[in-house]
């Protein structure tokens, strides 16, 4: 089976509406210099305020929301309902470590959000990963398996197969440190084994790596057997850097 790639950029709390529009126009110009390739999917997660403004700028760049609430409506001041996202996005980022660590989201809430995203036709990008303390204590595999079990609980096989997994070791996010390609591959292979137990078809699940991904390391990460793409933070805020990572995926897809 031909390997497919997702190159996703999480802009976090950066970029005004105007900056978002300018960025995507500039990125689209560069992407249009590349041949159309169904094996590469390009995706950005802008702030909620920019989603409507960027819709339709590029037919080759998909958009996702950085979060959503699991209820359709209610007294949840400051939250975003799946109904509000409507036809604005294709993907929803769920369970990012910043949501877990800073905003104290629990696996129970993340599980509800995954189910809500699927119910409303969005593809969830479920983020999992261990802390530095957990890695040093040899708990990487047990932490990842525990998160997958809780976050996918109650989903049937068809639903699980639709979820994109993003392995993001917390110690590598925004720190400038990244897992080596070998470290990342080892965990990705383990995730695929866990998913095989659940759905029996590990090749169909797309698993991304995230954590200080940049043009200098993206090629070596992307060429690993079980890495289907990358979830990029800081480097996705600069057109040239993000495009450089996209180019790496094209080289591998057409190599």
C-alpha positions in Angstrom: 0.0 0.0 0.0 1.3 3.4 -0.9 2.2 5.5 2.1 0.1 8.7 2.5 1.3 11.8 4.4 -0.4 14.5 6.4 1.5 17.7 6.9 -0.4 19.6 9.6 0.4 23.0 11.2 -0.9 23.9 14.6 -0.8 27.7 14.9 -1.9 27.7 18.6 -2.6 31.2 19.8 -0.8 33.0 17.0 -1.9 35.0 13.9 -4.7 37.6 13.6 -7.3 37.1 10.9 -5.3 39.3 8.4 -2.1 37.4 9.2 -3.8 34.1 8.7 -5.2 35.1 5.3 -1.8 36.5 4.1 -0.1 33.3 5.3 -2.4 30.9 3.4 -2.3 33.0 0.2 1.5 32.9 0.3 1.6 29.2 1.1 -0.9 28.4 -1.6 1.3 30.1 -4.2 4.2 27.9 -3.2 2.1 24.7 -3.1 0.8 25.5 -6.6 4.4 25.1 -7.9 4.2 21.4 -6.8 2.2 18.8 -8.8 -1.1 17.6 -7.4 -0.5 14.5 -5.3 -3.2 12.7 -3.5 -0.6 11.0 -1.3 0.1 14.3 0.5 -2.6 16.1 2.5 -1.8 19.6 3.8 -3.7 20.9 6.8 -3.6 23.9 9.1 -5.2 24.6 12.5 -5.7 28.4 12.7 -7.3 30.2 15.6 -11.1 30.0 15.7 -11.3 33.7 14.7 -9.6 33.0 11.4 -11.5 29.9 10.3 -14.2 31.7 8.3 -11.8 34.1 6.7 -9.4 31.5 5.4 -12.1 29.1 4.0 -11.8 28.7 0.3 -8.4 30.4 -0.1 -6.8 27.2 -1.3 -8.3 24.0 -2.6 -5.1 22.2 -1.6 -5.0 23.2 2.0 -7.5 21.8 4.5 -8.4 23.5 7.8 -9.0 22.2 11.2 -10.2 23.5 14.6 -7.8 23.5 17.5 -10.5 22.2 19.9 -14.3 21.8 20.3 -16.8 21.2 23.1 -18.5 17.9 23.4 -21.9 19.4 23.8 -23.8 21.0 20.9 -25.0 24.0 22.9 -25.5 25.2 26.5 -24.2 27.5 29.2 -20.5 27.0 28.4 -19.1 30.5 28.2 -16.1 30.8 25.9 -16.5 27.3 24.3 -17.0 26.3 20.7 -19.8 23.9 19.7 -19.4 21.4 16.9 -22.5 23.1 15.3 -20.6 26.4 15.2 -17.8 24.7 13.2 -20.3 23.6 10.7 -18.7 23.3 7.2 -15.7 25.4 8.2 -13.3 22.6 9.0 -12.5 19.0 8.0 -10.4 18.2 11.1 -10.4 18.8 14.9 -7.4 18.7 17.1 -8.3 16.9 20.3 -6.3 16.3 23.5 -3.2 18.4 22.7 -0.8 18.3 25.6 -1.4 22.0 26.2 -5.1 21.3 26.7 -4.3 18.4 29.0 -1.5 20.1 31.0 -2.6 23.8 31.1 -6.4 23.4 30.9 -6.5 20.1 32.8 -8.6 18.2 30.3 -9.1 14.6 31.4 -9.2 11.5 29.2 -12.9 11.2 29.9 -13.5 14.7 28.3 -11.2 13.9 25.4 -13.1 10.7 24.8 -16.4 12.6 24.6 -14.8 15.1 22.2 -13.6 12.4 19.9 -17.1 10.9 19.8 -18.6 14.4 19.1 -16.2 15.1 16.3 -17.0 11.8 14.6 -20.7 12.3 15.1 -20.5 15.7 13.3 -18.4 14.4 10.4 -15.0 15.8 11.5 -11.8 13.8 11.5 -10.4 13.9 15.0 -6.6 14.3 15.4 -6.1 12.7 18.8 -2.9 13.8 20.5 -1.1 11.5 23.0 2.3 11.5 24.5 4.4 11.2 27.7 6.2 13.7 29.9 9.9 13.8 30.4 9.5 12.2 33.8 7.5 9.4 32.4 10.0 8.8 29.6 12.9 8.7 32.1 11.0 6.3 34.3 10.5 4.0 31.4 6.7 4.6 31.3 6.4 5.8 27.7 4.6 2.7 26.4 2.3 2.2 29.4 1.3 5.9 29.2 0.6 5.8 25.5 -1.4 2.6 25.8 -3.4 4.0 28.7 -4.3 7.2 26.8 -5.3 5.2 23.7 -7.5 2.9 25.8 -9.3 5.7 27.6 -9.5 8.2 24.7 -10.9 5.6 22.2 -13.2 3.8 24.7 -16.7 3.0 23.4 -15.8 3.6 19.7 -16.6 0.9 17.2 -14.0 -0.4 14.7 -15.2 1.8 11.9 -15.0 4.9 14.1 -11.5 4.1 15.4 -10.2 3.7 11.9 -11.3 7.3 11.1 -9.2 8.8 13.9 -5.8 10.2 13.2 -3.3 9.7 16.0 -0.6 12.3 16.8 2.2 11.1 19.0 3.6 14.2 20.7 6.1 13.6 23.5 5.4 16.5 25.9 9.1 17.0 26.5 9.7 17.8 22.8 6.9 20.3 22.3 8.2 23.9 22.0 11.5 22.9 23.7 13.7 22.7 20.6 14.3 19.0 21.6 12.8 16.4 19.4 12.6 12.6 19.6 15.2 11.1 17.3 13.6 9.4 14.2 14.4 6.1 15.8 12.7 7.0 19.1 9.7 8.3 17.3 9.5 5.2 15.0 9.7 2.9 18.1 6.6 4.5 19.7 4.7 4.8 16.4 5.3 1.0 15.8 4.0 0.4 19.3 0.9 2.5 18.7 0.2 0.6 15.5 0.5 -2.7 17.4 -2.1 -1.4 20.0 -4.4 -0.3 17.3 -4.0 -3.7 15.6 -5.4 -5.3 18.7 -8.4 -2.9 18.4 -9.2 -2.8 14.7 -7.0 -5.4 13.1 -5.8 -3.2 10.3 -2.9 -1.0 11.5 -1.8 0.0 8.0 -4.9 2.1 7.6 -4.4 4.3 10.7 -2.5 7.5 10.1 -0.1 8.3 12.9 1.7 11.7 13.0 4.7 12.8 14.9 4.8 16.2 16.7 7.4 17.9 18.8 9.9 20.5 17.5 9.5 19.4 13.9 11.4 21.6 11.4 12.9 21.4 7.9 16.2 20.2 9.4 14.7 17.0 10.8 11.4 16.5 8.9 12.8 14.3 6.1 14.4 11.8 8.5 11.2 11.6 10.6 8.9 11.3 7.6 10.8 8.4 6.0 10.3 6.2 9.1 8.1 3.2 8.3 5.3 4.0 10.7 5.3 7.8 10.6 2.5 9.0 8.3 3.1 12.7 8.7 3.9 15.4 11.2 2.1 17.9 13.4 4.2 21.0 13.3 4.1 23.9 15.8 6.5 26.8 15.5 7.8 25.9 12.0 4.2 26.1 10.7 4.1 29.8 11.5 6.7 30.6 8.8 5.7 30.0 5.2 9.2 28.9 4.0 9.7 26.5 6.9 6.3 24.9 6.6 6.7 24.6 2.8 10.1 23.0 3.3 8.5 20.3 5.3 5.8 19.9 2.7 8.5 19.5 0.0 10.1 16.7 2.1 6.8 14.8 2.0 6.5 15.2 -1.7 10.1 13.9 -2.2 9.2 10.8 -0.2 5.8 10.3 -1.8 7.3 10.4 -5.2 10.6 8.6 -4.4 
